[in-house]
Amino acid sequence: MQELIAKAHTLLEALPYIQKFSGATFVVKYGGSFMDSPDPAVRQSVARDIVFLEAVEINPVVVHGGGKAITRAMEQSGRHADFIQGQRVTDAATAQIVDEVLSRQINPEVVATINSLGGMAAGFAGPDIFQCRKLWLTDADHPERKIDVGYVGEVIGVNTAPLRDCLQKGITPVISPTARGADGQIYNCNADVAAAQLAVALQAERLVFMSDVPGLLRDPQDAATLITHLPVSEVPALKSAGVVAKGMIPKVDSAVAAIQAGVEKVSFVDGRVPHAVLLEIFTDAGVGTMVVR
């Protein structure tokens, strides 16, 4: 009986959030090594969360990653993966491999998993949704110099029409993070930046980044240093202190840009935690870092 009562309390805790977010649009960036887990339960955990959001009349939109799968595909084709400042160096052949893996392998798998659990999802190749410009990196030692990493793009435009059509029908769009440039070429894009631009374009209430870390940590080696609440005004100081570094830089920058453009809240959660999305959204405590205005 006590176990049943505890379950009722959990439902009651979630109720005000379900009521508040009914009809809202949530963008979920789905990435991390848990996507490659050999355990089907781990791979399905995020999909179950998406199906739950659909069931309570929240409109989820998913942008997925797939970096490890891309690297494996490159190695199988005899190509070596090189990174500069966290960006994959992408020539024309690599861009084709990236799009093949993301849009035609991983994307259909994510869609099929959601649908197999009773949800309704539709897949979109990134170049049909995202427009981008070529990304040039700045040489840290010589700021006047620009580094060319090939067909790597920065998302600057979103074709929202087919996505809004899906949402009106109760269908979850699932999008790969590649984009088309003004030159007609396909570019590899940072999924965090793509998800943030998507959240802004759709006027989403929430943006959730899922990865392999608990959130933003003051000490990367100590999970107890999790920053649970982060106002955007504190970000510059955290960058200067080196707390926001490496792979967290594009995530945090994207979060700040999204909030400044009208997204209410942005969360960083650990996708390895079962049902991390639901715990972050529907509980009082949450499980990750929440970035707010």
N, C-alpha and C positions, 0 to 999 in steps of 0.2 A: 504493500500500500504506500509506504514512504517513497518508494521509487516512482510510483505513478504520480504522487503529489509533486515530487521534484520535477517531473516532466511537465506537469501543468504550470509550475512556476516559471519554467523556461519559456513556455509558450506565452505566458502573460508578460514576461519581460520583453519578448519580441513584439508583442502586439502594438505598442505605440509607434514603433519604427515601421512596422508593416503598414499601419494607417498613414503615417507621415509620407512614406515613399510610394504609395500606390499611384501608378501612372507615371512615375519618374523614370528617367533614362540614366542607367549606370554603365560606364565604360570599364571593362575589366581587361587589363593587359596580363596575358597568361604566358609566363615564361619561366625557365629554370630547369634544373636537372631532373626535377620530379616528373617532367613531361616524358622523360626517358625511362622511368622506373619500370622494372620487370613485373612489378606487382600491379595487376589490373585495378585493385581497390585504390591505389594511390593515384593512378592515371584518371580514374573515374571520379575522384573526390571533387575536383573543380567542376566537372560536368554536372554532377548532382547539385552543386550549389547554384549553377546557372538555371537548372530545371526548377529549383525551389524559387528563385527570383521570378521566373515566368509564372509560377503557380500563384504567387501573391501579387500579380499584376504590376511587377516592376519590369521595365524594359531593358534587359541586358544587351550590351554590344561587346563583342570579344575581339581583341587584337592579340594574336599569338606570336610567339617567337619560334626558335628552332635552331639556335646557333650550333649546338653539338651535332645535330643531324646534318647540318650543312658541312661542318668540318669532316664528318665521316664520309659524306658523298664526295667531297673534294679529294680526300685521301684515296678513295676507291678509284677515282679517275686519274690518279697520279699527280695531283696538284697539292701544293703545300699551303697551309693557311698562314698568312702573315697579318699582324695587327700593328697599327700605329695609333697611339693615344686611344686604344680601345676600339678603333674602327677597323673592320676587316678590309684589307686591300683587295679591291674588286676590279679585275679586268673584265672584258666582255664575256669571256667564257665562264668566269666565276659568277657573273651576274645571272647567266642562264641557269647555272646549277642552283644558285640561291632561289631563284623564282620557281624552278622545278620542285625543289624540296619543300619550300614553304607553301606555294599555291596549289601544288598538285599531289603532294604526299601528306604533309602534316594537316593542312586545312581540311581535306575531306575526312581525315581520321577524327579530328575534333568535332566536326559536324556530325559524323556517324555516331560518335559516343554520346553526344547530347540527345540525339534522336532515339538512340537505343534505350535511354533511360526515361523516355516519355516526354521529352522536350520537343521543340520545333526550332530547328536551326537551318540556315542557308549559308553556303560558303561564297566568299568573294575573293578573287585574286586582287592583290593590292594595286596593280596598275590600272584596274578598272575603277578604283575608288580614290586613290591618292595621286596628287600631282606633286612634283618635287623640283628643287633646283640642286645643282651639283654642290656638294659640300667640300669646301677647302679647309684644311686644318692650318692652324698657326704654329709655326716653329717656336717653341718655348724659349730657345736660346737666341733666336733671331726673329723677333716679332714681325719684322717687315717681310719675312719670307712666308710663302704659302706652300703647304704640302699637298700634293695631288695623290689621293688614294683611289683614283679610278672612278668606277660607276657606283659611288656612294652618294646618296641624296638626302636632302633635308625636306621633309614634307611641308608644303606651303599651301596646299589646297585639298579640299575634300569634296567628292561628289556624293552629296547626302541624299539625293532623290531616291535611289534604290534602297538605301538603308531605312529611310523614313517609311517607305512603302512596306518593308518587312515589319517594322515596328507596329504599324497600323493593323497588320494582320496577326500580330502576336508571335512573330517569327524572330528569332535571335540571329542577327548578322554575325558571321565569323570571318575576319579579314586577315590576310597575310600582310606583313610589313615590307612590301616592295612597292615601288611607285614608278610612274612614267614621267620622264623629263620633257622639257619643251622640244628637245631634239628627237623625241619619239622613242628613245632608248629606255630600257628597264633599269632601275637603280635599286640597290640594296639600301634599306633605310633602318635607322634605329627605331625599334618597336616602341620604346618609351615615348619618343618624340611623336611618332605616328599616333599613338593612343591619346596623347595630350591634345594634339591638333584635332583629332576626331571628337573628343569630349567637348572642346570649344565649339566646333562646327555644329554639333548636335544639341548644344546648350544643355549638356548633361548636368545633373545635380551632383554626381559623385564620380570619381575616377579612382580605380583601385589597381595598384601595381603589385603583381605577384612575382616573387623571385625566391632565391635560396637563402635569404637572410631574414631575421626577425623584424627588421625595420631599420631605422637609422640608429646606429650605436655610437656613443661617445668614444668607446674603446672597442674596436672591431673584434677583439679577442674575448670580450666579456659581454655576454647576453644580458647581464643584469644592468648594463648601462643604456638600455633601450630608451630612446627619447619618444615618449608616447604622444606628446602634444607639441607641435612645432609651428609657431607663427612665422609667416614669410619674412617678417622683419628681422628674425634671428639668423636667417640663412647666410648673409654675407660674413658674419662673425664666425660661423661654423666652417665656412669655406677657408677663411684665413687661418683658422686653427687646425685645418687638415682633417676635421671630422667628416666633412663632405668631400670625398676624394674618389678618384678612379671611377668605377662603374656607377657610383651613387651620384656623380655630377650630372649626367644627363637626366637621371630620374628626378633629382631635386629641382633642376632647372626647369624641366617640363612641368613639374608640379606647381612651381611658382608661376609660370606663364599661364597655366590653366586657371589657377585661382584668380590671377589678375584679370583674366578674360571673362570671369563670371562663374566658373565651376565652384560650387559651395565648399567642398572638402575633397582632399586627396589623401589616400591611404597607401602605406607600404606594408605589405603583409608577407608572411612566410608561407609559401605554397606547400611546404612539406607538412605543415600543421593541418590535420584533417578539418575540412570545412572552414578554413581560415576566412574566407569571404563572408560567410554567414556570421561568424563570431565577431568580425570587425563591424559589420553593419547592424546586427540585430541584438547586440548585448551592450550593457552599460559600460563595461570596462574596455572592450575591444582587445585586439591582440597584437597590433603593430604600431606604426607611427602615423599619426594623423596630422597633415599639414593644413593649416587654416589661415585665413586672412589676418 
